[in-house]
Every structure is written in C-alpha cells, then in structure tokens.
C-alpha cells in the first residue's frame, strides 16, 4: 500500500498532506470526445439543437466542473485555479466532437483531476443537450494528455498531436 498515497498504513482512505510541498506553477491538459450520428453533429454545427448553443453551454459546464472537482472526487484538494480553457473540434470523419481542457494553478498539488473533470462535464453536457435527437451518443477517450509542475515533473502522452489553432 505504500505506493498508494491515498491510503494509510491500515489501508483506509486518507487525504494526502501537501503542506510541506513547494508552491509551483502547475498545468494539465486533458482530452475526450463525444461520438454521435452525423445528423446530430450537423445540428450542433448549424445551431439546430432546440436547447440552444451546445458548445457554449458545454464550455461553461467544463469550467464549472474543473472549479468543483474537489466536491466530486473525494480525495482531491480544493485548489485556487488560475486558468481554465476549453476548446472543441469537429471531427467529421469520426462523427465526433473532440474536447480539450487546459487547467492551471500555482499550488502544492497538480490539476490533472480538474482537467479531466472539465472534459467529462463538457462531454456530459453535450450528451444532455442532444439526447432528445440521439440517445446512442458515446462519451469516450477521456485521458490526460500532458502535465507539468511539481516534484514528478512533466508528463506527455505519446502519440498526441497539438491541435491546429
């Protein structure tokens, strides 16, 4: 159990004490996708979803999700986030909307969970707003793409490409 920092010597859950850690600039980027029928993707692109602007609402949901991660994931610390960005990209070949979040803070613990939660909340919102026309949508491929800061340094997932701006 010594490799799992969220368990004490008796195997019980605990919140890690980060008090002795240095404050560093920390950043994490996560991605995921919502796969849907081509007709649903077209409705989103053209503003044809009756509930409104799907990606605008999903963006707000992703930001809110990142800010409230500590309330959803039991052992996460509340963090003072300094930046949360979400981007969406249409993938016509896979009939999907890809989601990317980038979360930043200056703190004693990383923002990986916040970045992953942002993507998850945005994806769930896309599903919620479009389920009346496509209940078969699939949310998937949610993953940490990169992170920096802290004692463990830099992580970059092999095979990931930067998105064209």
Beta strands, then each sheet from edge to edge (+ up, - down):
strand 1: 24-35
strand 2: 81-91
strand 3: 96-107
strand 4: 138-148
strand 5: 155-156
sheet 1: 2+ 3- 1+ 4- 5+
end
